[in-house]
């Protein structure tokens, strides 16, 4: 059976990228908006926050 080999050189950094802090802030804003939009269903136990 042949052996699998994964090999690479260097590092690829895309032209468009965001920091981890920016990613967390964007996700937190989305989650807060989702919770606000679904507050009734969350309060009634139909959805989890």
Backbone torsions as a table, in degrees:
resi	resn	phi	psi	omega
1	UNK	NA	132.0	179.7
2	UNK	-68.6	149.7	177.9
3	UNK	-90.9	134.8	177.4
4	UNK	-80.2	137.4	178.5
5	UNK	-130.5	126.5	174.4
6	UNK	-110.1	118.1	-177.3
7	UNK	-133.1	144.7	178.9
8	UNK	-153.3	160.4	175.5
9	UNK	-131.9	143.0	176.7
10	UNK	75.5	-170.8	179.1
11	UNK	-135.7	138.6	178.9
12	UNK	-102.0	124.2	174.8
13	UNK	-118.8	115.0	-178.9
14	UNK	-64.9	154.4	-179.9
15	UNK	-61.4	-40.7	178.5
16	UNK	-101.4	118.9	178.5
17	UNK	-150.3	162.8	176.1
18	UNK	-129.6	158.1	178.4
19	UNK	-79.6	166.3	176.6
20	UNK	-61.7	-38.4	179.0
21	UNK	-61.3	-42.0	177.9
22	UNK	-65.6	-39.7	178.9
23	UNK	-63.6	-45.8	179.8
24	UNK	-63.4	-42.9	179.7
25	UNK	-62.8	-41.9	179.5
26	UNK	-65.7	-42.8	179.1
27	UNK	-65.6	-43.8	179.3
28	UNK	-60.0	-40.6	178.4
29	UNK	-64.8	-42.2	178.0
30	UNK	-62.5	-46.6	-177.9
31	UNK	-63.5	-40.9	178.2
32	UNK	-62.4	-42.7	179.1
33	UNK	-65.9	-41.6	179.4
34	UNK	-62.2	-44.5	178.7
35	UNK	-62.7	-39.9	178.1
36	UNK	-64.4	-46.4	-179.2
37	UNK	-64.0	-27.6	-175.2
38	UNK	-113.5	22.6	-175.2
39	UNK	-57.4	-41.8	-179.1
40	UNK	-62.2	-49.1	-178.9
41	UNK	-64.6	-35.9	177.5
42	UNK	-66.1	-46.0	-179.2
43	UNK	-62.5	-33.0	-179.2
44	UNK	-87.5	1.3	177.6
45	UNK	80.0	10.7	179.7
46	UNK	-79.2	-27.7	179.4
47	UNK	-133.3	154.8	172.9
48	UNK	-99.2	142.7	179.0
49	UNK	-67.9	NA	NA
